[in-house]
Structures are given as structure tokens and as C-alpha cells.
Amino acid sequence: MLKQICILTLGCPKNIVDTEFIMSSLDKQKFIFTEIVENADIILLNTCGFLQTSIEESFSYIQALQNLKSKKTNLKLIVFGCLVSRFANTQTNFTNSKIPNSKFLKKNFPLIDNFFPVFSVAQIVEFLNSNYSKVRTDLLASKHYAYLKISDGCNRKCAFCTIPNIKGKYKSETQNNLLEDAKTLVNNGVKELILIGQETTNYGIDVTGNNATVSKNNITMNENNATVEAEMNFYNLLAKLSEVEKLQWLRIMYAHPNSFDERILELMNDRKNICKYIDIPLQHISNNVLQAMQRGTPSNKIKLLLEKMRKIVPEIRIRSTFIVGFPNETEKDFQELYNFLNEFELDRVGIFKYSAEIGTVGFESKKQINDGIKEERFAKLMELQQAISLKKNKKLVGKKLDILVETDFDDIFFAGRTEFDAPEIDNGVLVKKATNSQKPRKIKLGEIQTLTVVDCTEYDLICE
């Protein structure tokens, strides 16, 4: 008899990829998936532990699973991922912290059968008597797009970030594995691949070394004067992925200004399936705050890079994220950030209120900003960006755009995206189901359609 298995996934797209590899690897002769937790024989919880809020969310899920098991004693529960690793690393990375040591999980959640840290996907699959697959055939987020996790971990020491404590040093996935996975996904109907990692543009740094240089004969010398494949860098990976047959959109997320190779911009112009879009988290623009954050890129270099992006790829849409309320962020620092966003009018912007996380440099600062000021600064930037987004959307009315139509939204609209928008976090498109003559529009979900923008809101385009 097949065992019913349910996999719950919290956190970022990198966790989605891990879950998809488990789903694709499990022996279908032994397991059948269910979304109803009460029906499951085995439940896996893929956790997030990046912020205190995500820790609390993971805890609430674990407790709910324990409550379920108290009524269904033969239920098997497996908890894995970032939360487990953050706690496992507590004893070595944190002292006198509010996060207890690794024994806390087993002590407070005794009904959980197994805890697995990050990078344990293959072990979990093996634990469930299945063979790990390097390609995905089962997708969680969508049938039409898929995230391609090209790396994990991070070598940087940003003062607000817990990732190095949780995941360790930067680790690149092999190019062969990525290409094989990409081809399988596209052959199974995926239209868009979204490149993700903690810092995608640093791809290959763990192989080539910090001071790698590429020669004309495609040989890279690393810092120890050893030769390695020059292909092991982000530019060449991007070029090879863009050659995957039938791939229509290839999107870059999580770029970093310090590792950004400007040749990427020329490649965008050269390859039609590379979206004219870049996600490049900048976090701030004031040098005072950037230095305190240990970001490593000064304000003038950030501005110069943004200007080059728009000069070389005039149609590019730039997305970024910023943090308000980092320790010792003065009113002058904040005003500099406000003025920057007002001047540069970035296309897509996410604003976050600083969260002091145990184990980070920022947590130790005695110059914390109170929540009221954080909220005020957050609201001001959100209001500014909302106005910028509406202004940009209004300029698109009357223009034709390629739209990936993804879902049946309601009785009136289909929902989709342009190549200038990543799923879940960016703007959307509502496509009218009926034409002006009231005839039903024939649209197949998952297809890219050329449509006309007829109206807009701050964050949505209306097309027909």
C-alpha cells in the first residue's frame, strides 16, 4: 500500500527548489503526495530560520504537527532546513543568546521523529528509501516557471545577515547538473527559468578563487596559479543556459554590485530569451550605512553601475531591496536613501524594516533604531515607490507587451506577468477574458501572448 506523504515548505524560493528535488526523487511505487496533512502518513516540514519572525512561524508549524501526531501516533514527522541549521550552529556561533542550543529542538518538540540540517536533501531521500535525482520532474510553485538554484551559502559578512551562520561558505552547483536540470524542466513545459542563489553573480568563486582571471584561450588561473575551467563563472553559465532549446525567458535574481560582470548586459542585448530585468539588492545608498552593513560597495559605484545598466540595456527593468532602520541610520542617511529612490526611479523596489538577528554584527550594536522610526521610514519609502510605480505603469498604456498568462484569476480576468516582473514579488498583469466585442478570448495557460495595455493601477497592468 502506498504511503501518503505531505511536504510543507516555508521561506524563500531556494527552499522550494529543495522540496522539488525531494518530490522528484521519491519512489512513486512507495509514496503518493497529498496536500491534506490529516491524510498523511509522513509529513516533511522544510523550515526557514532567516529572521526571528520566520523562526516563530516555523515553531508554530512544528507545534501544529506535534498536535496532529498526538492524535495520530503512527504519523512520521521530519523537520529540516534552515531552522534546524541555525539551531545546530548555535553553540559555536552564539553565546548567551535568546536562541537556545541545538538540544532545544529535540527537548521542546519531542514528537518530531527526525531533524535534518541544510544540504540534507539527498540524505532525506535516502532515508525514505528512494534514489536522489539530479533533475526535477515535480514542481511546487508553477508548471510554467521554475527556480534554478545555482548556488547556496555566502562568503560575505553583511552585518544584518544570518545566512553565513546557517549555510556556511559559498557553494556553486556544477554546470552540468544545472544544464541537465534546465533541459528537463523546459522539455516538460517550463517557459521561464529564474536563477537564484544567495549571490548568483558570484557563481564559480568557490572553484576559481577570489582573484581568478580569464585568458583568451578560455583558461582561468586561480589565486594559487592553478588552472580551472573558465566556464565556471556566471557570465558563461548564463550564456549556456540561454542556449537551452525552447526556453523563452531566463531571469536573473540576487545579483550583487560587487560581483556584477558588465558583460551580462551585452548578453542581455544579444540573447532574446534573457529577460531585460535584473534583481540586485542594494540595501542602502548612504556610505555611512553601507559601511556599517559591511556591504563593500560605495554609493558612487552603485550609482555608476545603475547608469551603465540603463545605458547599455535601455529597456532594462531594475529591481532592488532596501533596509530602513539599520543601527545608527540617521535622518540624514534616510533622506539620502529617499532622494536616491526619487531620482533613480527604480522599477521594482522592496522595503524591509531592519530585524536585529542574533549572531550578526548588527545585533551587537548599541545604536538600535526604535520601531516607531522604522515604521515611519518604511511608510515614506513605500508611498514614494507606489507613486513611481504608477507613473511608470501609466507610460505603458497603449503599448503592446509579451505576457506569460499563468492562471485563471476570476470570471473577468486571467492573471500573468511581463518579462519585467518576477513571480510573487513584482507587478502583475490582468488579462481580460472577453474582447471589446464581448467574444471570449482564447488563451492557453502557460503561453506567452502579445497583448495591449489598456489600463493600470500602481502594481497591475490591465491588458486585452
C-alpha positions in Angstrom: 0.0 0.0 0.0 1.3 3.4 -1.0 2.2 5.8 1.9 0.7 9.2 1.7 3.3 12.0 2.1 2.9 15.7 2.6 5.7 18.3 2.2 5.2 21.7 3.7 7.6 24.4 2.6 8.3 27.7 4.3 10.7 30.5 3.3 12.4 31.5 0.1 12.5 30.0 -3.4 15.7 28.2 -2.5 13.6 26.1 -0.2 11.1 25.5 -2.9 13.9 24.0 -5.1 14.9 21.7 -2.3 11.4 20.5 -1.8 11.0 19.9 -5.6 14.1 17.7 -5.6 12.7 15.6 -2.8 9.3 15.4 -4.6 11.0 14.4 -7.9 13.3 11.8 -6.2 10.8 9.9 -4.0 9.9 6.5 -5.3 6.4 6.7 -6.8 6.0 3.0 -6.2 6.1 3.7 -2.5 4.7 7.1 -2.0 1.8 9.3 -3.1 1.6 13.0 -2.4 -1.2 14.6 -0.5 -1.9 18.3 0.4 -4.2 17.3 3.2 -2.0 16.9 6.3 -4.6 14.9 8.2 -4.4 12.2 5.5 -0.6 11.9 5.5 1.4 9.0 6.9 4.6 11.1 6.7 4.9 14.9 6.8 8.1 16.8 6.0 8.5 20.4 7.0 11.0 22.5 5.1 11.8 25.4 7.5 13.1 28.9 7.4 15.2 30.4 10.1 16.5 33.6 8.4 14.7 36.1 10.7 13.1 35.9 14.1 9.7 36.1 12.5 10.4 33.1 10.3 11.7 31.2 13.3 8.4 31.9 15.1 6.5 30.8 12.0 8.5 27.5 11.8 7.9 26.9 15.5 4.1 27.3 15.1 4.1 24.8 12.2 6.1 22.3 14.2 3.8 22.6 17.2 0.8 22.1 15.0 2.4 19.0 13.6 3.0 17.7 17.1 -0.6 18.3 18.0 -1.6 16.3 15.0 0.7 13.5 15.9 -0.7 13.3 19.5 -3.9 12.2 17.8 -2.3 10.1 15.2 0.6 8.3 16.9 1.8 6.4 13.8 2.4 9.7 11.9 6.0 10.2 11.0 7.3 13.8 11.2 10.6 15.1 9.6 11.7 18.7 10.1 14.6 20.0 8.0 16.3 23.1 6.6 17.4 26.5 7.8 15.8 26.5 11.2 17.5 23.2 12.1 20.9 24.5 11.0 20.5 27.8 12.8 19.9 26.0 16.0 22.6 23.3 15.3 25.1 26.1 14.9 24.0 28.0 18.0 26.7 26.6 20.3 29.6 27.6 18.2 28.2 30.9 16.8 26.2 32.4 19.6 26.8 32.8 23.3 24.3 34.0 25.9 21.8 34.3 23.1 18.0 34.2 23.2 18.2 31.3 20.8 18.9 28.2 22.8 21.4 25.5 21.7 20.6 22.7 19.3 19.2 20.4 22.1 16.3 22.9 22.4 14.6 21.4 19.3 14.6 17.8 20.5 13.7 18.8 24.0 10.8 21.1 23.1 9.5 19.1 20.1 9.9 15.5 21.2 7.3 14.1 18.8 9.4 15.1 15.8 11.0 11.9 14.5 13.9 13.4 12.7 15.7 16.7 12.3 17.9 17.3 9.2 20.1 20.4 8.6 20.5 22.3 5.3 22.1 20.5 2.4 20.5 17.2 3.5 18.1 16.7 0.6 19.9 13.6 -0.7 20.1 12.2 2.8 16.4 12.7 3.3 15.6 11.0 0.1 17.8 8.1 1.0 16.2 8.0 4.5 12.9 7.5 2.7 14.3 4.5 0.8 14.5 6.3 -2.6 17.2 7.4 -5.0 18.2 11.0 -5.3 17.5 12.6 -8.7 19.6 15.5 -10.1 16.7 16.7 -12.2 13.2 17.8 -11.3 10.0 16.4 -12.8 7.7 17.6 -10.0 7.2 21.3 -9.4 5.7 23.1 -6.5 5.4 26.8 -7.5 4.1 26.5 -11.0 4.1 24.4 -14.2 5.1 27.4 -16.2 8.2 28.7 -14.4 10.9 27.1 -12.2 13.6 28.4 -10.0 17.1 27.2 -10.8 19.3 27.3 -7.6 22.8 27.8 -9.0 24.5 28.2 -5.6 24.0 28.4 -1.9 25.8 29.8 1.1 27.7 33.1 1.1 31.3 34.3 1.7 30.3 37.9 2.6 29.8 39.2 6.1 26.9 41.6 5.8 26.2 42.9 9.3 22.4 42.1 9.1 22.5 38.6 7.6 22.3 35.2 9.2 22.9 33.2 6.1 26.7 32.5 6.5 25.9 31.2 10.0 23.2 29.0 8.7 24.6 27.8 5.4 28.3 28.4 5.5 30.6 29.3 2.6 29.5 29.9 -1.0 28.9 26.6 -2.9 28.3 26.5 -6.6 26.2 23.8 -8.2 28.0 22.1 -11.1 27.3 23.5 -14.5 26.5 20.0 -15.9 23.8 19.4 -13.2 22.3 22.8 -13.8 22.1 22.3 -17.6 20.6 18.9 -17.2 18.0 20.1 -14.8 17.2 23.1 -17.0 16.8 21.0 -20.1 14.5 18.6 -18.3 12.3 21.4 -16.9 12.0 23.1 -20.3 11.2 19.8 -22.1 8.4 19.3 -19.6 6.8 22.6 -20.4 8.5 25.2 -18.3 8.7 28.6 -20.1 10.8 30.5 -17.7 13.8 29.7 -15.6 14.7 32.0 -12.7 18.3 32.0 -11.5 18.6 32.1 -7.7 21.3 31.8 -5.1 22.5 33.9 -2.2 24.6 35.8 -4.7 24.1 34.5 -8.3 26.7 36.7 -9.9 29.4 35.2 -7.7 28.8 31.8 -9.3 32.0 29.7 -9.6 34.0 31.7 -7.0 34.4 28.7 -4.8 36.2 26.9 -7.8 38.1 29.7 -9.4 39.2 31.6 -6.2 38.9 35.2 -5.2 41.4 36.5 -7.8 40.6 34.4 -10.8 41.4 35.9 -14.3 40.2 34.6 -17.6 42.6 34.4 -20.5 41.8 34.5 -24.2 42.2 30.7 -24.6 39.4 30.2 -22.0 41.7 29.1 -19.2 41.3 30.6 -15.8 44.2 30.9 -13.3 43.1 31.0 -9.7 44.8 32.7 -6.9 47.2 29.8 -6.4 48.1 29.8 -10.1 46.3 26.6 -10.7 44.2 26.3 -13.9 40.5 25.7 -13.7 37.7 25.9 -16.3 37.0 29.4 -17.3 33.4 28.3 -17.9 32.8 28.3 -14.1 31.6 31.9 -13.9 28.2 33.4 -14.0 28.6 35.0 -17.5 29.4 31.7 -19.2 26.7 29.8 -17.2 24.1 32.4 -18.3 25.3 32.1 -21.9 25.0 28.3 -21.9 21.5 28.3 -20.2 20.3 30.8 -22.8 21.1 28.2 -25.5 18.7 25.7 -24.0 16.2 24.9 -26.8 12.6 26.2 -26.3 13.5 28.2 -23.2 11.6 31.5 -23.6 12.6 33.5 -20.5 15.7 33.4 -18.4 15.6 35.7 -15.3 18.5 36.9 -13.1 17.8 37.3 -9.4 20.1 38.0 -6.4 22.9 39.8 -8.3 25.4 41.7 -6.2 27.0 45.0 -7.2 30.5 43.8 -6.1 30.5 40.7 -8.3 28.4 42.0 -11.2 30.1 41.4 -14.6 29.0 44.1 -17.0 29.3 41.6 -19.9 26.0 40.3 -18.7 24.3 43.5 -20.1 25.7 42.8 -23.6 24.5 39.3 -23.3 21.0 40.6 -22.5 21.0 42.5 -25.7 22.4 39.6 -27.7 20.1 36.8 -26.3 16.4 37.4 -26.7 15.4 34.9 -24.0 17.4 36.6 -21.3 14.8 38.9 -19.6 15.7 42.6 -19.7 15.5 42.6 -15.9 17.9 42.4 -13.0 17.3 41.9 -9.3 20.2 43.5 -7.5 19.7 44.0 -3.7 21.5 47.2 -2.7 20.2 47.5 0.9 21.0 51.3 1.2 22.8 54.2 -0.6 24.3 56.2 2.3 28.0 55.4 2.6 27.6 55.6 6.4 25.1 52.8 6.4 26.7 50.8 3.7 29.9 50.7 5.7 28.1 49.8 8.9 26.3 47.0 6.9 29.7 45.8 5.6 28.4 45.8 2.1 31.7 46.6 0.4 30.3 48.7 -2.4 30.3 52.5 -2.0 27.5 54.7 -3.1 29.2 56.2 -6.2 30.0 52.7 -7.6 26.4 51.7 -7.1 25.1 54.7 -9.0 27.6 54.3 -11.8 26.6 50.6 -12.2 22.9 51.5 -12.4 23.6 54.2 -15.0 25.6 51.7 -17.1 22.7 49.2 -16.9 20.3 51.7 -18.3 22.7 53.0 -20.9 23.7 49.5 -22.3 20.2 48.0 -22.0 17.7 50.9 -22.4 14.7 48.6 -21.8 16.1 47.1 -18.6 13.9 47.0 -15.5 15.9 47.1 -12.3 14.6 45.6 -9.0 16.2 46.2 -5.7 15.6 45.9 -2.0 16.5 48.3 0.9 16.6 48.1 4.6 15.4 51.0 6.8 16.3 51.4 10.5 19.7 49.7 10.5 21.6 50.7 13.7 22.8 54.3 13.6 20.9 55.2 10.4 20.5 58.9 10.9 17.8 61.1 9.5 20.4 62.4 7.0 21.2 58.8 5.9 17.5 58.1 5.4 16.9 61.3 3.5 19.8 60.3 1.2 18.1 57.0 0.5 14.8 58.7 -0.1 16.4 61.2 -2.5 18.2 58.4 -4.3 15.0 56.4 -4.9 13.2 59.6 -6.0 16.0 60.4 -8.5 16.8 57.0 -9.9 13.1 55.7 -10.0 14.0 52.1 -9.8 11.3 49.9 -11.5 10.7 47.4 -8.7 11.5 48.0 -5.0 11.1 46.1 -1.8 11.5 47.8 1.5 12.2 46.0 4.8 12.4 47.1 8.3 15.7 46.1 10.0 15.4 43.0 12.2 18.2 42.5 14.7 19.3 38.9 14.4 21.4 37.1 17.0 24.8 36.1 15.7 25.1 39.2 13.4 27.2 42.3 13.8 24.2 44.5 13.7 22.6 42.7 16.7 25.6 43.7 18.9 25.2 47.4 18.1 24.1 49.6 20.9 22.7 52.2 18.4 19.4 50.3 17.6 16.6 52.4 16.0 13.2 52.2 17.6 10.3 50.5 15.9 8.3 53.7 15.5 11.1 55.4 13.4 11.5 52.2 11.4 7.8 52.1 10.6 7.7 55.8 9.7 10.7 55.5 7.3 9.2 52.3 5.8 5.9 54.0 5.1 7.6 57.0 3.5 9.6 54.9 1.1 6.6 52.7 0.2 4.5 55.7 -0.6 7.2 57.1 -2.8 7.7 53.9 -4.7 4.0 53.4 -5.1 3.8 56.8 -6.9 6.9 55.9 -9.0 5.3 52.5 -10.0 2.0 54.2 -11.0 3.9 56.8 -13.1 5.8 54.1 -14.9 2.7 51.9 -15.5 0.8 54.8 -17.0 3.5 55.2 -19.6 2.8 51.7 -20.8 -0.9 52.2 -21.5 -1.4 51.8 -25.3 1.8 49.7 -25.7 2.0 46.0 -26.7 3.8 43.7 -24.3 4.5 40.0 -24.2 2.6 38.4 -21.3 3.1 35.0 -19.8 -0.5 34.1 -18.9 -0.4 31.9 -15.8 -3.7 31.5 -14.0 -7.4 31.8 -14.3 -7.9 34.7 -11.9 -11.7 35.1 -11.8 -14.7 35.4 -14.1 -13.3 38.5 -15.7 -9.6 38.1 -15.9 -6.7 35.8 -16.5 -3.5 36.7 -14.5 0.1 36.8 -15.7 3.3 38.7 -15.9 5.6 40.6 -18.3 9.3 39.7 -18.7 9.9 42.7 -16.4 8.3 41.0 -13.4 9.4 38.1 -11.2 6.6 35.9 -9.8 5.2 36.7 -6.3 7.3 39.8 -5.6 6.8 42.1 -8.6 3.9 43.6 -10.5 1.2 41.6 -12.3 -0.9 41.7 -15.3 -4.7 41.1 -15.6 -5.8 39.9 -19.0 -9.5 40.5 -20.0 -11.2 37.2 -20.8 -13.5 39.0 -23.3 -12.6 41.3 -26.2 -14.3 44.6 -26.7 -16.9 42.7 -28.8 -17.5 40.5 -25.8 -16.2 37.4 -27.5 -14.4 35.1 -25.2 -10.6 35.3 -25.6 -9.0 32.0 -26.5 -5.9 31.8 -24.3 -4.0 28.7 -23.2 -2.5 29.0 -19.7 1.3 28.9 -19.8 1.6 30.6 -23.2 3.2 33.9 -23.9 0.8 36.3 -25.6 1.4 39.7 -27.2 -1.3 42.0 -25.7 -2.2 45.7 -25.4 -2.1 47.6 -22.1 -5.4 49.4 -21.8 -5.3 50.5 -18.1 -3.2 50.2 -15.0 -3.1 50.5 -11.2 0.0 51.1 -9.1 1.1 47.5 -9.3 -1.0 45.9 -12.1 -1.4 46.3 -15.8 -4.8 45.6 -17.5 -4.4 44.1 -20.9 -6.5 42.9 -23.8 
